[in-house]
Amino acid sequence: MSDWRDWTAAETAAWIRVPESGDDKYSRGVLGMLTGSAEYPGAAVLGVEGAARTGLGMIRYLGDERAADFVLHRRPEIVTGAGRVQAWLAGSGMDSSTRSGGLAEQLGAALAEGLPTVLDAGALDLVDRAAGPVVITPHFGELARLLSARGDEVEKSDIAELPAQWARAAADRLGVVVLLKGSTTYVAAPRGEGIRVAAGPAWVATAGAGDVLGGVLGALLASHSERVLAEPSVLAEVAAAAAHLHGRAGELASSGGPIVALDLAEALPAAIRELLAGA
């Protein structure tokens, strides 16, 4: 397929899981997070904020100890003990070149569980090790490095010039769903459909916004884990819904002015309310 279709607000609303009277924190979805580092603890905080405000039941943060202190200071309801999860978010705020043996073992064990997984930043190089449905969330430079490491001669500028083409090529090459971040977000499934998503105002291009997006996507995957495992073909739709929700939160947070990533996360509940009301 060569065409790209534009994603809609109604389609996003359909992927927002509204809790019912019989739900508990486990049935609403549990997200495991291996994000952040001693150097970049803020990435863990922002990802947790994005996930928590998207409407899942629990987050297990199992990353860096220093980052965990920041996470708990901001969000005391986060669980830092291991246990059952329904999806994983890994790599935000990490550097693959400085990954320790212990962290590598943690990441490998998580990826081997076969659960829906978001790979970002410092875990993109592990895409081949994931046993379950995977979405990767690179920006132009990260995708260029990932493809170059696999023998493709591509520069960041090449991807910036033809993002739709490269998102599709990467999905086919890697066999995973690719969410290529940019002023327009392109979501491509391997040998499948391509979805184009308005990424919100240019003010959203700010440090940490991608970490929030990872949290939003991880939350939606945890909330719909059973369906994604049963129908992997819907993975691109979940990714598109996350990108759209993230962009709409950016619009609400900005209202025409500058924002920081935490503003974007805090606007997520209002964006969800609006989407559900419109649906």
Sequence and secondary structure as in RCSB ss.txt:
>XXXX:A:sequence
MSDWRDWTAAETAAWIRVPESGDDKYSRGVLGMLTGSAEYPGAAVLGVEGAARTGLGMIRYLGDERAADFVLHRR
PEIVTGAGRVQAWLAGSGMDSSTRSGGLAEQLGAALAEGLPTVLDAGALDLVDRAAGPVVITPHFGELARLLSAR
GDEVEKSDIAELPAQWARAAADRLGVVVLLKGSTTYVAAPRGEGIRVAAGPAWVATAGAGDVLGGVLGALLASHS
ERVLAEPSVLAEVAAAAAHLHGRAGELASSGGPIVALDLAEALPAAIRELLAGA
>XXXX:A:secstr
   EEE  HHHHHHT     TT  TTTT EEEEE   SS HHHHHHHHHHHHTTT SEEEE S HHHHHHHHHH 
TT B S    SEEEE TT  GGG  HHHHHHHHHHHTT   EEE GGGGGGGGG  S EEE   HHHHHHHHHTT
T    HHHHHHSHHHHHHHHHHHHTSEEEE SSEEEEE TTS EEEEE   GGG STTHHHHHHHHHHHHHHHTH
HHHHH GGGHHHHHHHHHHHHHHHHHHHHTTS   HHHHHHTHHHHHHHHHHH 
